[in-house]
Every structure is written in C-alpha cells, then in structure tokens.
C-alpha cells in the first residue's frame, strides 16, 4: 500500500484487538514463548470470518509483557498473515513519546496500515504533554488512532481535548473506551474530522447507532462472524435485528471492560473450540469463581447463537 493510500485509509469497521497465543518453553519469559504460526492462523481466521482487520500489540495482546524482539515480530506476523485481505492497526503504546514514536517507526517498517496509541502510560500527563505525545507519534506518517482509556491510564481524552488532538496531521480516529456513549455525539460535534471507534464491547451497539464508524474489539476473537454481522446490522440502522443478536451477547461482552478481560476472552476462545491458552505475568489464571462466571456468560451467548443458526 502506498503512502498516499495509507493517508486515506479508514481505520473503521471491525478491527480485532488480537489475543496472543503462547506455547510452553522453559527458555522463554515466564516459560511461555509466542506461538507465531498459531497467531498468523488466528489473524487470517478473523478476516476470513468477516472482520475488517486486526490490532496486534494492544493490551489484549499483552504488549507490555513482550520483549522488544517479540513485539516487533508480532506486528510483522500480522502484516504478513493478512497481506491485502485486511488492515493491520498496531498498538504503539509507550511511557513517553520517544518510546511510542519508536514503536510507530517499527510499525511503519513492518508495513502496518495504521497505529493505535494511548497517551503516556504509567504517567498522568497534562494537556501539553498529551499533545506533544501524539504529535511525535503522528510525525512518523502513519494514520493514528488515539486511544481514550481513562480507566487504565487515568488520563481522559475529553471531547474538547480531542478537538485539539484532531488538528494534528495524520490523527484520523479515536478509540473511545470511557464507556459513556454520550461521548460519541460530543466528539462528532467538537472533533468532526475524527472517526469515532467504539472501544468497549458492551456499549458497541449503542455507539454504532449514535454514529461510531467502527469497533476496535475484543470478543470478535471468540465470535468474529457474528460480530461482523452485528456491526453491519447496526451501521445499516437495522435496530430490531441488531438488538436481537446483541442482547444475549452483552453479558459475555462485559468481560471486555473488566480487569481479567484477557483471561476471559482466551477462555471464551476455548469454549468455542479455538486455542486461548495461558497469559504471561502479571496476569495469572482466573479464580474458580471467575472462571465459572465467564463460562456461564459464554454459555448463554453460545446457546443463543446456536438457536439462531438452527
């Protein structure tokens, strides 16, 4: 894809924040090595089932638990796996703008279509620092989706701040994860140049109905075809059909906004016959009680989808 094509690329649609598979290896960090072949297969499976692209190296992809070499290779694997069949939006989160810009340069070298970037992590940045952070990332030249996750970063990219951020060249979208669906219209009013992308699975229908143009998603790792259909129904304004599909899934989708979301989504993958597997530290296994809750919420979703298909 040419630089001009990248600049005009929409980062909307269903882009899946991909879970990362590991295999046991005593010589690897925490005894778990990234299974790149299985990851490539997973990326292709998601797009083959109707999703529009993948997002490697997000929090669901456990980017902060990877070595630098692993983080680069995960991005490369996603790009090579999809080729021209889907977009790859690589997470480039970093403590400071110099780290985030470095990972953006790596993403560009590996052929990514765009990047997803949090404000500075592990530091409650002020307004000027946030702007400087995104200016540095955007200077690389790839389309940038800024990521508003005030729950984890303690920094809220409010609509008025996004209006300023949207003036930065190459900033094209915001992944909105505050959970407040009122933000969709506020952002569209104050930063009309930005695509608003739903970031929380359990408010995706509400967000799409209010004008969000995409879903940067967790649970399509489990239900890709059904998630793509939900997106299509919502963006077409087919509320009754979208709601009938969505409501039985919401209990499972809520796990996307909880502390144990990575473990929950990997367990969900196991329940539909995919490989989920373990997580690297600091994430540990689910407690028996949480595991039982995830399985029950997933069972309801699977039963609903099976009934609908019959």
Beta strands, then each sheet from edge to edge (+ up, - down):
strand 1: 13-17
strand 2: 22-24
strand 3: 32-34
strand 4: 53-55
strand 5: 87-91
strand 6: 114-118
strand 7: 143-148
strand 8: 171-176
strand 9: 195-198
strand 10: 214-217
sheet 1: 1+ 4+ 5+ 6+ 7+ 8+ 9+ 10+ 1+
sheet 2: 2+ 3-
end
